[in-house]
Amino acid sequence: MASSKKVTFAGAFGDQLAARLDMPAGPVRAFALFAHCFTCSKDIFAAARVSQALAERGFAVLRFDFTGLGASDGEFANTNFSSNVDDLVAAADWLKNNYQAPALLVGHSLGGAAVLAAAARLPEVQAVATIGAPGDPEHVAHNFGAKINEISESGEAEVQLAGRSFTIKKQFLEDIATAKLTEAVAGFRKALLVFHSPVDEVVGIDNAALIFQAAKHPKSFVSLDDADHLLSRHDDAVYVADVLSAWASRYIATDDEAAATSHPDLNGHEVVVYENGDGKFGQTVWNGRHEALADEPEKVGGLDKGPDPYGYLSAALGACTSMTLRLYAERKKLPLEQVLVRVKHDKIHAEDCESCETKEGKVDRLQREIEIIGDIDDAARQRLLEIADKCPVHQTLERANLIETRLAD
């Protein structure tokens, strides 16, 4: 499954910022950078779920706490919108120096405004997505209510935000008042995707219109229907990740060789399977550079999005059989045009199996039917049938096997 590890890097003021890097289990399609909402943290549900869902779809995502927030060092009171943008650039530099420059920026709420402002400073970024972002950073000032006058007159004030107390200084108000976000959007020349809910009570839908109208094509808008500002419902966060990964794939160019390179945790003979959140049983299967799905039929609670585990077992036997016959036919110069193998799996009572050593309980039965197409005589066909039993998977299934299991670190 996708993994997540803690990392740190120096932010705009030199403080150590706490971050998490969510890595796919298989090949990395591209690196992305996620910026959280105002006074939130990298671990807020929307940030964590969207980042993890993107990782499940092949994107490596770095999410971090801005200076003075979450587990990051520094004083929040000394920060402002410009320093948040600088933190983002520092995060992108860390990714570039340690892995690969981010090709995708994702920002939630004020984090969305920050990625729009930072995009022009990051030439490797190819696509930007915002979620419930304000069209003007000054929009966040409405959260300060009656404290705005006190901040302006006294230089700072304590403000209650989401049940917590934060010191807001006058320089913060002055900084957001001078930020020209629409100019940045009009000039950054990146593909843009704007997510916004029409019932967002924190950042109104009119903000999405400001951003969208300022941007040049290619640009897209996706309505989040009845989602709340924080994407607190699981399905809303997964929907954003699904749409975002599909959209980003259109605009992010990946190097074929890099895309084909397996994750360091994989080797040539290792298969990684992890839950992908699609229904109760949905699984993603990685084998080197190859991705597939596994599921259960609807009658047992699955969504039938892929073969069940026994389906893959039958497929392994069928594929191995066909390959083995092809190799033999080429070696013997037989005019074999095509091989078609049908495999059916079921369970029977052991007492009904004449060749089984055990006579108790049930045993698995794999019935294999081989169709040989080509101008091949009966004797050669019979020999091909015998060769089918020499398929390596066939032999693996028939002999005693050892399965060793341990807990991962």
Beta strands, then each sheet from edge to edge (+ up, - down):
strand 1: 3-10
strand 2: 16-23
strand 3: 30-35
strand 4: 59-64
strand 5: 104-108
strand 6: 127-131
strand 7: 156-161
strand 8: 164-169
strand 9: 191-196
strand 10: 219-223
strand 11: 271-275
strand 12: 283-287
strand 13: 290-294
strand 14: 336-349
strand 15: 362-374
sheet 1: 1+ 2- 4+ 3+ 5+ 6+ 9+ 10+
sheet 2: 7+ 8-
sheet 3: 11+ 12- 13+
sheet 4: 14+ 15-
end
